[in-house]
Amino acid sequence: MSRRGNCHDNAVAESFFNLLKRERIRRRAYKTRPEARQDVFDYIEVFYNPKRKHVRNRMLSPVDFERQKETRTEGV
């Protein structure tokens, strides 16, 4: 997978950064780097992780997926 030219090598990262740019960064103009950094952090922690559903997680958000995973391991 990590060979040069393999289109699937970083598809997940490219998909995430495409969403980040499309949904957040292109709509705003930042005055300072810390302001941009805080806005990206807020996007990831407040919107993306708790709410966005992912096909790989059986259409659960990352927070719900982790919660479900924890309850399964506690029952064992």
ABEGO torsion letter per residue (X at the ends): XABBGBAAAAAAAAAAAAAAAAAAAAABBBABAAAAAAAAAAAAAAAAAAABBBAAAGGBBAAAAAAAAAAAAAAX
